[in-house]
């Protein structure tokens, strides 16, 4: 919802890639993430001076269920490559399939740095994609006491942890408190964007190394399947 008070006057370009025969998904989730990323400071925007290229891949199917479109995701990645996006915040989680895999192969080949939500299935056996793909940085959620979000996925693909429980964020016609790994992802995406803007190499391994060296280890020593490398305590030097 680009008319929301949190986003009015901010640099946001939005396109929806839903199937033209269907209605797009509701605007709540996308508005919340967009406002967290580049919303006005009064609304908690993490990097209000940045430009956001926002793409919708959700649509309402014939049964009234909101579903993600793999083809919409592929088109969105192509658009972001065209727009020369540096970091892609992926507050989405689903299964692995050929179209989704192709979208992320394309993104990787074009040098996009991808940051994705670890998933909210409370599962250790069922990885969430795109977070579990190679060269995608996966983010899990913590509460204010640094406990893991109860429904967060666990697994060897988890990289970092960030706040994601009871986050107040913008939604159409106001704001509300929400929880999930989706709301942790913007914190890491913003830190990576600032690092790249400051001259850090656009390399997933190098950027992950920068963040891991500034992380507070919250679980067993080293990387673990609950917190990854831990809570990142990198304070960016913003202008």
C-alpha positions in Angstrom: 0.0 0.0 0.0 2.2 2.9 -1.3 -0.4 5.4 -0.1 0.2 4.4 3.6 1.6 7.3 5.7 4.8 5.3 6.4 5.6 5.2 2.7 4.2 8.5 1.4 7.1 10.5 -0.1 9.5 7.5 0.2 11.3 6.1 -2.9 9.2 3.0 -3.6 8.5 1.5 -7.0 5.9 -1.3 -6.8 4.8 -3.8 -9.4 2.6 -6.9 -9.0 3.4 -10.0 -11.0 0.2 -12.0 -10.1 -1.7 -13.9 -12.8 -3.8 -11.4 -14.7 -6.9 -13.7 -14.4 -6.6 -13.6 -10.5 -6.7 -10.9 -7.9 -3.4 -10.0 -6.1 -2.9 -11.1 -2.5 -3.8 -8.7 0.3 -1.5 -5.7 1.0 -0.9 -6.3 4.7 2.3 -8.4 4.6 4.0 -6.4 1.8 3.2 -3.1 3.3 4.7 -4.1 6.7 7.9 -5.3 5.1 8.2 -2.3 2.8 7.7 0.1 5.7 10.3 -1.8 7.8 12.8 -1.5 5.0 12.4 2.1 3.8 9.4 3.6 5.7 9.6 6.9 7.5 11.6 6.8 10.7 8.5 7.5 12.8 7.1 4.2 11.5 10.4 2.3 12.3 11.9 2.4 8.8 15.4 0.9 9.0 16.8 2.6 6.0 14.4 5.4 5.0 16.9 7.0 2.6 17.1 3.9 0.4 15.2 3.1 -2.8 12.9 0.1 -2.7 11.9 -1.9 -5.8 9.0 -3.9 -4.5 7.4 -6.9 -6.3 4.3 -8.9 -5.4 4.1 -12.6 -6.3 1.0 -13.5 -4.3 -2.5 -14.0 -5.8 -5.9 -15.4 -4.8 -6.7 -18.7 -6.4 -10.0 -20.2 -7.4 -10.8 -21.4 -3.9 -10.1 -18.0 -2.3 -6.7 -19.1 -0.9 -3.7 -16.7 -1.1 -0.9 -18.5 -2.9 2.5 -17.6 -4.2 3.2 -17.7 -7.9 6.4 -19.3 -9.0 6.1 -17.6 -12.4 5.5 -14.3 -10.7 8.6 -14.8 -8.7 10.6 -15.5 -11.8 9.3 -12.4 -13.5 10.0 -10.4 -10.4 13.7 -11.5 -10.3 14.1 -10.5 -14.0 12.7 -7.1 -13.1 15.0 -6.7 -10.2 18.0 -7.6 -12.4 16.8 -5.0 -14.9 16.6 -2.4 -12.1 20.1 -3.3 -10.8 18.9 -4.1 -7.3 21.7 -4.9 -4.9 20.0 -6.8 -2.1 16.7 -8.7 -2.3 14.6 -9.1 0.8 12.6 -12.3 0.5 10.0 -12.4 3.3 8.5 -15.5 1.8 8.8 -19.3 2.4 7.5 -22.3 0.5 8.5 -25.5 -1.1 11.2 -26.3 -3.7 10.2 -26.6 -7.3 11.7 -26.2 -10.7 10.4 -22.7 -11.5 11.5 -21.3 -8.1 14.9 -23.0 -8.5 15.3 -21.4 -11.9 14.4 -18.0 -10.6 17.1 -18.2 -7.9 19.7 -19.6 -10.3 19.1 -16.5 -12.5 19.3 -14.2 -9.5 22.6 -15.8 -8.4 24.1 -15.6 -11.9 23.2 -11.9 -12.0 24.9 -11.2 -8.7 21.9 -10.4 -6.6 22.4 -10.8 -2.8 19.4 -12.6 -1.5 18.2 -12.7 2.1 15.2 -14.9 3.0 13.0 -15.8 5.9 13.8 -19.1 7.5 10.1 -20.2 7.6 7.4 -20.4 10.2 6.6 -24.1 10.2 8.3 -25.0 13.4 10.1 -27.7 11.5 13.6 -29.2 11.5 12.9 -31.8 8.9 11.2 -29.6 6.3 13.4 -26.8 5.0 11.8 -23.6 3.7 12.7 -22.2 0.3 14.2 -19.9 -1.0 16.0 -19.7 2.4 17.4 -23.2 2.0 18.9 -22.6 -1.4 22.7 -22.3 -1.8 23.9 -18.7 -1.7 20.7 -17.4 0.0 21.2 -15.9 3.5 18.6 -17.4 5.8 17.3 -15.4 8.8 15.4 -16.7 11.8 13.5 -14.6 14.4 14.1 -13.8 18.1 12.0 -12.2 20.8 13.2 -9.3 22.9 14.8 -11.8 25.4 16.7 -13.3 22.5 14.7 -16.5 22.6 13.9 -18.2 19.3 10.5 -17.6 17.8 8.5 -20.7 18.7 7.3 -21.4 15.2 10.6 -20.7 13.4 12.2 -23.5 11.3 15.5 -25.0 12.3 18.2 -26.5 10.2 21.6 -26.4 8.7 20.6 -23.6 6.4 20.0 -21.0 9.1 22.6 -18.2 8.9 21.6 -15.4 11.3 19.0 -14.3 13.8 17.3 -10.9 14.2 14.2 -9.4 16.0 11.0 -10.9 14.6 8.6 -11.4 17.5 5.9 -8.8 18.3 7.1 -6.3 15.8 4.9 -3.3 15.3 4.6 -2.6 11.6 2.5 -0.6 9.1 -0.5 -2.3 7.4 -3.2 -0.7 5.3 -5.2 1.8 7.4 -2.8 1.7 10.3 -0.4 -0.7 12.0 -0.4 -3.8 14.1 1.9 -6.2 16.0 3.1 -9.2 14.0 5.6 -12.1 14.5 7.5 -14.3 12.2 10.8 -14.8 10.4 9.5 -12.5 7.6 9.9 -9.6 10.0 13.4 -10.6 11.0 14.7 -10.6 7.4 14.7 -6.8 6.8 17.2 -6.3 9.6 19.8 -8.4 7.8 18.9 -7.2 4.3 19.4 -3.6 5.4 22.8 -4.3 7.1 24.0 -6.0 3.9 22.8 -3.1 1.7 24.7 -0.7 3.9 27.8 -2.8 3.7 27.7 -3.0 -0.1 27.1 0.7 -0.4 30.2 1.2 1.8 32.3 -0.8 -0.6 32.0 -4.4 0.7 32.3 -7.0 -2.1 29.1 -8.4 -3.5 29.9 -11.9 -2.5 27.6 -14.0 -0.3 30.5 -15.7 1.4 32.4 -12.4 2.1 29.3 -10.6 3.4 28.3 -13.6 5.6 31.8 -13.5 7.0 31.5 -9.8 7.8 28.2 -10.4 9.6 29.3 -13.6 11.4 32.3 -11.8 12.9 29.9 -9.3 14.4 27.4 -11.8 15.7 26.6 -12.6 19.3 26.6 -16.4 19.6 23.3 -17.5 21.2 23.4 -21.2 21.1 26.2 -23.9 21.2 29.6 -22.4 20.3 29.8 -21.6 16.6 27.0 -21.9 14.1 24.0 -23.9 15.1 20.7 -25.0 13.6 18.5 -22.7 15.8 20.3 -19.3 15.7 22.8 -19.8 12.9 25.8 -17.6 13.7 23.6 -15.6 16.2 22.4 -12.1 16.5 24.2 -9.6 14.4 25.6 -6.6 16.3 26.9 -4.6 13.4 26.3 -0.9 13.7 26.3 0.7 10.2 27.9 4.1 9.7 25.0 5.9 7.9 25.2 9.3 6.3 
